[in-house]
Amino acid sequence: MKDHIPISALAITLNEEDNIDGFIKSLWFADEIVIVDSFSTDETVKRAQAHPNVTVHQRKFDNFSSQKNFAISRAKHNWVVFFDPDEEISRELGQEIQETVRNPKAIAYFVKRQFHFMGKRIKYSGFQTDWVIRLFHKDHCSYDGSLVHETIRTDGKTARLKGRVPHHTYQGIDNYTAKLHRYSALQAKMLYEKGKRPTLMHFFFRPLYRFWHQYLIRLGILDGKEGFVLAYINGFSVFKRYVNLWLLYRKIN
């Protein structure tokens, strides 16, 4: 193809057998697909390897940043897309990505995500401004080293793509809360490494603040019962973070 610019599509996985086939097919515009798997116990790896142009590396999970930076190190091409398996990549967005890398105006591009929870599109609850970098030049970008909620550091201009990405993170209450509890454990580890100690304020005030901030200030109330459930679960995950931090100190004392 004239002016074809090769693209590497990257992803990290753990037990994504329900999403992996559709996810890989949605990456039709990529010249290679690199998946770094954290030793899934389901059919994720088997299903991924059944697709052409897919390379799977298995690596023990330590944190999100290092896992993603490892994936970047395995990319053959300069332009990289890094989506989550539960994100929906439309054909229109794939075409926009191809057009963008042929005549780039920046070294990294943000895409706005549309969060879906319990079968409903969440328009408020803090997700109004959910812009994430999903396309970038690997020589100018890397993940910041955070254990969780990692962000990409860039050394050049950024821009925004027009396409939107539906984010289907919800597979059931137990699945969603388990994911947040994993994040809470990693956040507790970050606080522990910084020498932060939990207090009564952390156990009581922080979770309540998170709930009311998401439900009222970030307008979760306008998302109906789904907005309430989201705010409650996220508030509880903050409580769990400080319980995990307290337990880390208990282990050494």
MISEVO-918719 format. One record per residue: residue in three letters; x, y, z of N, C-alpha, C in turn. Coordinates in steps of 0.05 Angstrom, whole numbers, padded with zeros to 5 digits. Example, Ala and Ser with C-alpha at 12.3 -4.5 7.8 and 13.67 -1.06 7.14 Angstrom:
<atoms>
<"ALA" <00264 -00114 00156> <00246 -00090 00156> <00264 -00066 00156>>
<"SER" <00257 -00045 00142> <00273 -00021 00143> <00258 00001 00157>>
</atoms>
This chain:
<atoms>
<"MET" <00017 -00024 00000> <00000 00000 00000> <00018 00025 00000>>
<"LYS" <00010 00044 -00016> <00026 00069 -00018> <00026 00084 00008>>
<"ASP" <00050 00093 00016> <00053 00108 00041> <00045 00092 00065>>
<"HIS" <00047 00066 00064> <00039 00050 00087> <00060 00053 00109>>
<"ILE" <00050 00060 00133> <00067 00062 00157> <00059 00039 00176>>
<"PRO" <00078 00021 00182> <00072 -00002 00198> <00065 00006 00227>>
<"ILE" <00048 -00010 00239> <00038 -00004 00266> <00040 -00030 00283>>
<"SER" <00050 -00027 00307> <00050 -00049 00326> <00027 -00045 00346>>
<"ALA" <00011 -00066 00350> <-00011 -00065 00369> <-00003 -00081 00394>>
<"LEU" <-00004 -00068 00417> <00005 -00081 00442> <-00018 -00084 00462>>
<"ALA" <-00016 -00104 00479> <-00036 -00108 00500> <-00024 -00125 00522>>
<"ILE" <-00034 -00121 00547> <-00027 -00138 00568> <-00053 -00153 00577>>
<"THR" <-00050 -00178 00584> <-00074 -00195 00590> <-00071 -00211 00615>>
<"LEU" <-00094 -00217 00627> <-00096 -00237 00648> <-00125 -00247 00647>>
<"ASN" <-00128 -00272 00639> <-00154 -00285 00638> <-00174 -00268 00622>>
<"GLU" <-00168 -00264 00596> <-00185 -00249 00579> <-00198 -00265 00556>>
<"GLU" <-00203 -00291 00562> <-00213 -00308 00541> <-00239 -00299 00529>>
<"ASP" <-00256 -00285 00544> <-00281 -00275 00534> <-00278 -00252 00515>>
<"ASN" <-00256 -00238 00517> <-00252 -00214 00500> <-00231 -00217 00478>>
<"ILE" <-00213 -00236 00481> <-00188 -00236 00465> <-00193 -00239 00435>>
<"ASP" <-00212 -00256 00427> <-00216 -00261 00398> <-00226 -00236 00384>>
<"GLY" <-00247 -00224 00395> <-00258 -00200 00384> <-00238 -00177 00384>>
<"PHE" <-00223 -00175 00406> <-00203 -00154 00409> <-00182 -00156 00387>>
<"ILE" <-00171 -00180 00382> <-00151 -00184 00362> <-00162 -00177 00334>>
<"LYS" <-00186 -00186 00329> <-00198 -00180 00303> <-00202 -00150 00298>>
<"SER" <-00207 -00135 00320> <-00210 -00106 00317> <-00184 -00092 00311>>
<"LEU" <-00162 -00106 00314> <-00135 -00094 00308> <-00126 -00101 00280>>
<"TRP" <-00145 -00103 00262> <-00139 -00110 00234> <-00119 -00091 00221>>
<"PHE" <-00118 -00067 00230> <-00101 -00046 00218> <-00072 -00048 00227>>
<"ALA" <-00066 -00065 00246> <-00038 -00068 00256> <-00023 -00089 00240>>
<"ASP" <00003 -00084 00238> <00020 -00103 00223> <00030 -00125 00241>>
<"GLU" <00030 -00121 00267> <00037 -00142 00286> <00021 -00136 00312>>
<"ILE" <00016 -00158 00326> <00002 -00155 00352> <00019 -00169 00373>>
<"VAL" <00027 -00155 00393> <00044 -00165 00415> <00028 -00166 00440>>
<"ILE" <00025 -00189 00452> <00010 -00192 00477> <00029 -00202 00499>>
<"VAL" <00029 -00188 00521> <00044 -00196 00545> <00024 -00206 00565>>
<"ASP" <00025 -00232 00571> <00005 -00245 00588> <00018 -00252 00615>>
<"SER" <00001 -00248 00636> <00011 -00253 00663> <00003 -00281 00672>>
<"PHE" <00009 -00301 00656> <00004 -00329 00662> <-00026 -00334 00667>>
<"SER" <-00042 -00328 00647> <-00071 -00332 00649> <-00076 -00362 00655>>
<"THR" <-00097 -00367 00670> <-00105 -00395 00676> <-00129 -00404 00658>>
<"ASP" <-00137 -00387 00640> <-00159 -00395 00622> <-00148 -00399 00594>>
<"GLU" <-00165 -00395 00573> <-00156 -00401 00546> <-00145 -00376 00531>>
<"THR" <-00138 -00355 00546> <-00129 -00330 00533> <-00105 -00335 00515>>
<"VAL" <-00084 -00348 00524> <-00060 -00352 00508> <-00065 -00370 00484>>
<"LYS" <-00080 -00391 00488> <-00086 -00410 00467> <-00101 -00396 00445>>
<"ARG" <-00121 -00380 00452> <-00137 -00367 00432> <-00122 -00345 00418>>
<"ALA" <-00105 -00331 00433> <-00089 -00310 00420> <-00069 -00321 00400>>
<"GLN" <-00057 -00343 00407> <-00037 -00355 00389> <-00049 -00367 00364>>
<"ALA" <-00075 -00371 00364> <-00088 -00382 00340> <-00092 -00361 00318>>
<"HIS" <-00087 -00336 00324> <-00089 -00315 00304> <-00063 -00309 00291>>
<"PRO" <-00063 -00302 00265> <-00038 -00295 00251> <-00027 -00268 00261>>
<"ASN" <-00001 -00264 00259> <00012 -00239 00266> <00010 -00232 00296>>
<"VAL" <00005 -00253 00312> <00004 -00249 00341> <00027 -00263 00354>>
<"THR" <00042 -00248 00371> <00063 -00259 00387> <00056 -00256 00417>>
<"VAL" <00058 -00278 00432> <00051 -00277 00460> <00076 -00281 00477>>
<"HIS" <00080 -00263 00495> <00102 -00266 00515> <00089 -00270 00542>>
<"GLN" <00097 -00289 00557> <00087 -00292 00585> <00108 -00281 00604>>
<"ARG" <00098 -00264 00622> <00116 -00250 00641> <00102 -00247 00667>>
<"LYS" <00115 -00253 00689> <00103 -00250 00715> <00096 -00221 00720>>
<"PHE" <00072 -00216 00729> <00063 -00189 00734> <00075 -00177 00759>>
<"ASP" <00088 -00154 00756> <00098 -00139 00779> <00083 -00113 00783>>
<"ASN" <00080 -00098 00761> <00062 -00075 00762> <00055 -00067 00733>>
<"PHE" <00035 -00050 00730> <00025 -00043 00703> <00046 -00029 00686>>
<"SER" <00061 -00010 00698> <00080 00005 00682> <00102 -00013 00670>>
<"SER" <00114 -00030 00687> <00136 -00047 00677> <00125 -00068 00657>>
<"GLN" <00101 -00077 00661> <00089 -00096 00642> <00085 -00083 00615>>
<"LYS" <00075 -00059 00615> <00070 -00045 00590> <00096 -00035 00577>>
<"ASN" <00115 -00027 00593> <00141 -00019 00581> <00155 -00043 00569>>
<"PHE" <00152 -00067 00581> <00163 -00091 00569> <00150 -00096 00542>>
<"ALA" <00124 -00093 00540> <00110 -00097 00515> <00121 -00078 00494>>
<"ILE" <00125 -00052 00501> <00136 -00033 00482> <00163 -00042 00472>>
<"SER" <00180 -00053 00490> <00206 -00062 00482> <00206 -00084 00462>>
<"ARG" <00183 -00098 00460> <00181 -00120 00441> <00168 -00112 00414>>
<"ALA" <00160 -00087 00412> <00147 -00077 00388> <00168 -00073 00366>>
<"LYS" <00162 -00082 00342> <00181 -00080 00319> <00179 -00052 00306>>
<"HIS" <00156 -00040 00308> <00151 -00015 00293> <00150 00009 00311>>
<"ASN" <00156 00033 00300> <00157 00057 00316> <00130 00066 00326>>
<"TRP" <00110 00064 00309> <00083 00073 00318> <00068 00049 00331>>
<"VAL" <00058 00056 00355> <00046 00035 00372> <00018 00044 00380>>
<"VAL" <00000 00024 00381> <-00026 00028 00394> <-00027 00009 00418>>
<"PHE" <-00038 00019 00440> <-00038 00004 00465> <-00066 00006 00477>>
<"PHE" <-00083 -00014 00469> <-00111 -00014 00479> <-00114 -00036 00500>>
<"ASP" <-00135 -00034 00516> <-00142 -00056 00535> <-00161 -00075 00521>>
<"PRO" <-00160 -00101 00528> <-00177 -00120 00515> <-00207 -00115 00518>>
<"ASP" <-00215 -00100 00539> <-00243 -00094 00542> <-00251 -00067 00530>>
<"GLU" <-00234 -00056 00513> <-00240 -00032 00498> <-00248 -00039 00470>>
<"GLU" <-00268 -00026 00459> <-00280 -00032 00433> <-00268 -00013 00412>>
<"ILE" <-00253 -00024 00393> <-00240 -00008 00372> <-00256 -00010 00347>>
<"SER" <-00269 00011 00339> <-00286 00011 00315> <-00269 00012 00290>>
<"ARG" <-00281 00003 00268> <-00266 00004 00243> <-00259 00033 00235>>
<"GLU" <-00277 00051 00242> <-00272 00080 00236> <-00247 00090 00251>>
<"LEU" <-00244 00081 00276> <-00221 00090 00291> <-00196 00077 00280>>
<"GLY" <-00197 00052 00272> <-00174 00039 00260> <-00165 00054 00235>>
<"GLN" <-00184 00063 00218> <-00178 00078 00194> <-00166 00105 00201>>
<"GLU" <-00177 00118 00222> <-00166 00144 00231> <-00137 00141 00241>>
<"ILE" <-00131 00119 00254> <-00104 00114 00264> <-00085 00111 00240>>
<"GLN" <-00093 00096 00220> <-00076 00092 00196> <-00071 00119 00183>>
<"GLU" <-00091 00135 00180> <-00088 00161 00167> <-00070 00179 00184>>
<"THR" <-00072 00178 00210> <-00057 00195 00227> <-00027 00189 00226>>
<"VAL" <-00019 00164 00226> <00010 00158 00226> <00022 00163 00198>>
<"ARG" <00006 00165 00177> <00017 00172 00151> <00025 00202 00150>>
<"ASN" <00013 00218 00166> <00019 00247 00167> <00016 00257 00195>>
<"PRO" <00034 00248 00214> <00030 00255 00242> <00036 00284 00248>>
<"LYS" <00020 00295 00266> <00024 00322 00276> <00033 00323 00305>>
<"ALA" <00036 00299 00317> <00044 00297 00345> <00057 00270 00349>>
<"ILE" <00068 00266 00373> <00082 00240 00378> <00064 00222 00395>>
<"ALA" <00041 00232 00404> <00023 00216 00420> <-00005 00227 00417>>
<"TYR" <-00025 00209 00417> <-00053 00217 00412> <-00071 00205 00433>>
<"PHE" <-00088 00223 00444> <-00108 00215 00463> <-00134 00206 00449>>
<"VAL" <-00147 00187 00462> <-00174 00178 00452> <-00193 00180 00476>>
<"LYS" <-00217 00189 00472> <-00236 00191 00494> <-00251 00164 00496>>
<"ARG" <-00251 00154 00521> <-00265 00129 00527> <-00294 00135 00536>>
<"GLN" <-00311 00116 00529> <-00339 00117 00538> <-00344 00093 00556>>
<"PHE" <-00347 00098 00581> <-00348 00078 00602> <-00375 00065 00602>>
<"HIS" <-00376 00038 00602> <-00401 00023 00604> <-00400 00005 00629>>
<"PHE" <-00422 00006 00644> <-00424 -00008 00669> <-00452 -00019 00674>>
<"MET" <-00454 -00045 00679> <-00480 -00058 00684> <-00498 -00054 00660>>
<"GLY" <-00487 -00055 00636> <-00502 -00052 00611> <-00511 -00024 00604>>
<"LYS" <-00500 -00004 00618> <-00508 00024 00613> <-00484 00041 00608>>
<"ARG" <-00486 00059 00589> <-00465 00079 00584> <-00465 00099 00607>>
<"ILE" <-00442 00102 00621> <-00439 00121 00643> <-00429 00147 00632>>
<"LYS" <-00446 00168 00634> <-00439 00194 00622> <-00427 00213 00643>>
<"TYR" <-00429 00207 00669> <-00419 00225 00689> <-00401 00209 00708>>
<"SER" <-00404 00212 00734> <-00389 00196 00754> <-00358 00200 00751>>
<"GLY" <-00349 00222 00739> <-00321 00226 00736> <-00310 00217 00709>>
<"PHE" <-00326 00204 00693> <-00317 00194 00667> <-00321 00213 00644>>
<"GLN" <-00330 00237 00651> <-00334 00257 00630> <-00308 00265 00616>>
<"THR" <-00286 00263 00630> <-00260 00272 00620> <-00241 00249 00617>>
<"ASP" <-00251 00226 00610> <-00234 00202 00608> <-00219 00200 00582>>
<"TRP" <-00198 00217 00579> <-00181 00217 00555> <-00155 00201 00562>>
<"VAL" <-00148 00182 00545> <-00124 00166 00550> <-00108 00164 00524>>
<"ILE" <-00082 00163 00527> <-00065 00159 00503> <-00066 00130 00494>>
<"ARG" <-00073 00126 00469> <-00074 00099 00458> <-00058 00096 00432>>
<"LEU" <-00047 00118 00421> <-00030 00117 00398> <-00006 00134 00403>>
<"PHE" <00018 00123 00399> <00042 00139 00405> <00067 00128 00390>>
<"HIS" <00087 00145 00388> <00113 00137 00377> <00130 00127 00400>>
<"LYS" <00139 00102 00397> <00152 00089 00420> <00179 00102 00428>>
<"ASP" <00192 00117 00410> <00217 00129 00416> <00214 00154 00434>>
<"HIS" <00189 00163 00437> <00185 00188 00451> <00166 00185 00475>>
<"CYS" <00159 00160 00481> <00139 00155 00503> <00146 00130 00519>>
<"SER" <00139 00131 00544> <00142 00108 00561> <00124 00111 00585>>
<"TYR" <00117 00089 00598> <00100 00091 00622> <00116 00100 00646>>
<"ASP" <00103 00113 00664> <00116 00129 00685> <00127 00114 00709>>
<"GLY" <00123 00088 00710> <00133 00073 00733> <00113 00068 00755>>
<"SER" <00090 00081 00754> <00070 00077 00775> <00060 00048 00775>>
<"LEU" <00055 00037 00799> <00046 00010 00801> <00018 00006 00790>>
<"VAL" <00001 00027 00792> <-00027 00026 00783> <-00034 00054 00773>>
<"HIS" <-00055 00056 00756> <-00063 00081 00743> <-00039 00094 00730>>
<"GLU" <-00024 00078 00715> <00000 00088 00702> <-00008 00107 00679>>
<"THR" <00010 00126 00675> <00006 00145 00653> <00031 00145 00635>>
<"ILE" <00028 00155 00611> <00050 00156 00592> <00064 00182 00593>>
<"ARG" <00090 00181 00596> <00106 00206 00595> <00114 00210 00565>>
<"THR" <00111 00235 00557> <00117 00242 00529> <00137 00265 00528>>
<"ASP" <00154 00265 00508> <00173 00286 00505> <00168 00303 00480>>
<"GLY" <00143 00305 00473> <00136 00321 00450> <00106 00328 00450>>
<"LYS" <00097 00338 00428> <00069 00347 00425> <00049 00324 00426>>
<"THR" <00027 00329 00438> <00005 00309 00438> <-00019 00321 00424>>
<"ALA" <-00037 00304 00416> <-00062 00313 00402> <-00084 00293 00409>>
<"ARG" <-00108 00298 00397> <-00131 00281 00403> <-00142 00270 00377>>
<"LEU" <-00150 00244 00378> <-00164 00232 00356> <-00194 00237 00358>>
<"LYS" <-00208 00236 00336> <-00237 00241 00336> <-00253 00217 00346>>
<"GLY" <-00243 00193 00340> <-00257 00169 00347> <-00260 00165 00377>>
<"ARG" <-00281 00150 00385> <-00287 00144 00412> <-00283 00114 00417>>
<"VAL" <-00277 00107 00442> <-00272 00079 00449> <-00291 00071 00472>>
<"PRO" <-00312 00055 00466> <-00328 00044 00487> <-00311 00026 00505>>
<"HIS" <-00314 00029 00531> <-00298 00014 00550> <-00317 -00004 00566>>
<"HIS" <-00316 -00030 00560> <-00334 -00050 00573> <-00320 -00064 00595>>
<"THR" <-00315 -00050 00617> <-00299 -00062 00639> <-00316 -00080 00656>>
<"TYR" <-00343 -00078 00655> <-00360 -00093 00673> <-00367 -00121 00663>>
<"GLN" <-00360 -00142 00678> <-00368 -00169 00672> <-00383 -00181 00695>>
<"GLY" <-00392 -00165 00714> <-00406 -00174 00738> <-00394 -00160 00762>>
<"ILE" <-00411 -00158 00783> <-00402 -00143 00807> <-00377 -00156 00819>>
<"ASP" <-00376 -00183 00821> <-00353 -00196 00833> <-00328 -00191 00817>>
<"ASN" <-00330 -00192 00790> <-00307 -00188 00773> <-00297 -00159 00776>>
<"TYR" <-00316 -00140 00776> <-00308 -00112 00778> <-00296 -00105 00804>>
<"THR" <-00308 -00115 00826> <-00296 -00109 00853> <-00269 -00123 00856>>
<"ALA" <-00266 -00147 00845> <-00240 -00160 00847> <-00218 -00144 00833>>
<"LYS" <-00226 -00132 00810> <-00206 -00115 00796> <-00199 -00091 00813>>
<"LEU" <-00218 -00078 00826> <-00212 -00055 00842> <-00196 -00063 00867>>
<"HIS" <-00201 -00087 00877> <-00186 -00096 00901> <-00157 -00101 00893>>
<"ARG" <-00152 -00110 00869> <-00124 -00113 00859> <-00110 -00086 00858>>
<"TYR" <-00125 -00066 00847> <-00114 -00039 00846> <-00108 -00029 00874>>
<"SER" <-00126 -00034 00893> <-00123 -00025 00921> <-00097 -00037 00933>>
<"ALA" <-00092 -00062 00927> <-00068 -00075 00938> <-00043 -00062 00927>>
<"LEU" <-00043 -00056 00901> <-00020 -00043 00888> <-00016 -00014 00899>>
<"GLN" <-00038 00000 00903> <-00037 00027 00914> <-00026 00027 00942>>
<"ALA" <-00034 00007 00958> <-00024 00004 00985> <00006 -00001 00985>>
<"LYS" <00015 -00017 00966> <00044 -00022 00963> <00059 00004 00957>>
<"MET" <00048 00021 00939> <00060 00046 00933> <00063 00064 00957>>
<"LEU" <00041 00065 00973> <00042 00082 00998> <00061 00071 01018>>
<"TYR" <00063 00044 01020> <00082 00032 01038> <00110 00038 01031>>
<"GLU" <00116 00037 01005> <00144 00044 00996> <00151 00073 01001>>
<"LYS" <00130 00090 01003> <00135 00119 01009> <00136 00124 01039>>
<"GLY" <00131 00103 01055> <00132 00107 01084> <00106 00118 01096>>
<"LYS" <00084 00118 01081> <00059 00129 01090> <00046 00108 01109>>
<"ARG" <00035 00118 01132> <00022 00101 01151> <-00008 00108 01153>>
<"PRO" <-00025 00088 01154> <-00054 00094 01156> <-00062 00105 01183>>
<"THR" <-00082 00123 01182> <-00093 00134 01207> <-00123 00130 01206>>
<"LEU" <-00137 00137 01228> <-00166 00135 01228> <-00179 00152 01206>>
<"MET" <-00167 00175 01200> <-00177 00191 01178> <-00177 00176 01152>>
<"HIS" <-00156 00161 01147> <-00155 00146 01122> <-00176 00125 01121>>
<"PHE" <-00182 00112 01143> <-00203 00091 01144> <-00231 00102 01141>>
<"PHE" <-00236 00125 01152> <-00264 00135 01153> <-00268 00158 01133>>
<"PHE" <-00251 00179 01134> <-00256 00202 01118> <-00251 00198 01088>>
<"ARG" <-00229 00185 01081> <-00222 00182 01053> <-00243 00166 01037>>
<"PRO" <-00253 00143 01048> <-00273 00128 01033> <-00299 00144 01029>>
<"LEU" <-00307 00158 01051> <-00332 00175 01049> <-00328 00197 01029>>
<"TYR" <-00304 00210 01029> <-00299 00231 01010> <-00300 00221 00982>>
<"ARG" <-00288 00197 00977> <-00288 00186 00950> <-00317 00181 00941>>
<"PHE" <-00333 00170 00958> <-00361 00164 00951> <-00376 00190 00944>>
<"TRP" <-00375 00210 00961> <-00391 00234 00957> <-00379 00251 00934>>
<"HIS" <-00353 00250 00931> <-00341 00265 00909> <-00350 00254 00882>>
<"GLN" <-00350 00227 00880> <-00358 00215 00855> <-00388 00217 00850>>
<"TYR" <-00403 00214 00872> <-00432 00213 00869> <-00445 00240 00866>>
<"LEU" <-00434 00260 00880> <-00446 00287 00878> <-00430 00307 00862>>
<"ILE" <-00405 00310 00869> <-00388 00330 00855> <-00383 00323 00826>>
<"ARG" <-00378 00297 00821> <-00374 00288 00793> <-00400 00278 00781>>
<"LEU" <-00422 00284 00793> <-00449 00280 00782> <-00457 00251 00777>>
<"GLY" <-00446 00233 00793> <-00454 00205 00791> <-00484 00201 00796>>
<"ILE" <-00496 00219 00810> <-00524 00217 00816> <-00541 00217 00790>>
<"LEU" <-00530 00230 00769> <-00544 00231 00744> <-00542 00205 00728>>
<"ASP" <-00526 00187 00737> <-00524 00161 00724> <-00542 00140 00737>>
<"GLY" <-00560 00149 00754> <-00580 00131 00766> <-00568 00111 00786>>
<"LYS" <-00580 00088 00787> <-00571 00068 00807> <-00543 00058 00800>>
<"GLU" <-00536 00058 00774> <-00509 00049 00766> <-00489 00069 00777>>
<"GLY" <-00495 00095 00777> <-00477 00115 00788> <-00473 00111 00818>>
<"PHE" <-00495 00104 00832> <-00493 00099 00861> <-00475 00075 00867>>
<"VAL" <-00480 00053 00852> <-00464 00029 00856> <-00434 00034 00851>>
<"LEU" <-00429 00049 00829> <-00401 00055 00823> <-00388 00071 00845>>
<"ALA" <-00402 00091 00855> <-00391 00108 00876> <-00386 00092 00901>>
<"TYR" <-00405 00074 00908> <-00402 00057 00932> <-00378 00039 00929>>
<"ILE" <-00376 00025 00907> <-00354 00006 00903> <-00327 00020 00904>>
<"ASN" <-00325 00044 00891> <-00300 00058 00891> <-00293 00069 00918>>
<"GLY" <-00314 00078 00933> <-00308 00086 00961> <-00298 00063 00978>>
<"PHE" <-00310 00040 00974> <-00300 00017 00990> <-00272 00009 00981>>
<"SER" <-00265 00012 00956> <-00238 00005 00947> <-00217 00023 00960>>
<"VAL" <-00225 00048 00966> <-00206 00065 00981> <-00202 00055 01009>>
<"PHE" <-00224 00046 01023> <-00222 00034 01049> <-00204 00010 01048>>
<"LYS" <-00208 -00007 01027> <-00191 -00031 01025> <-00162 -00024 01021>>
<"ARG" <-00156 -00002 01007> <-00129 00006 01003> <-00114 00010 01030>>
<"TYR" <-00128 00024 01048> <-00115 00030 01074> <-00115 00005 01092>>
<"VAL" <-00134 -00013 01089> <-00133 -00038 01104> <-00108 -00053 01094>>
<"ASN" <-00104 -00055 01068> <-00080 -00069 01057> <-00055 -00056 01067>>
<"LEU" <-00054 -00029 01068> <-00031 -00015 01078> <-00025 -00022 01107>>
<"TRP" <-00046 -00022 01123> <-00044 -00029 01152> <-00033 -00058 01155>>
<"LEU" <-00042 -00076 01138> <-00033 -00104 01139> <-00004 -00106 01131>>
<"LEU" <00005 -00089 01113> <00034 -00090 01105> <00051 -00083 01129>>
<"TYR" <00043 -00064 01145> <00059 -00057 01169> <00056 -00078 01190>>
<"ARG" <00033 -00091 01192> <00030 -00113 01211> <00048 -00136 01206>>
<"LYS" <00055 -00140 01180> <00071 -00163 01173> <00100 -00160 01183>>
<"ILE" <00109 -00135 01186> <00137 -00131 01193> <00140 -00124 01223>>
<"ASN" <00118 -00121 01237> <00119 -00114 01266> <00111 -00137 01283>>
</atoms>
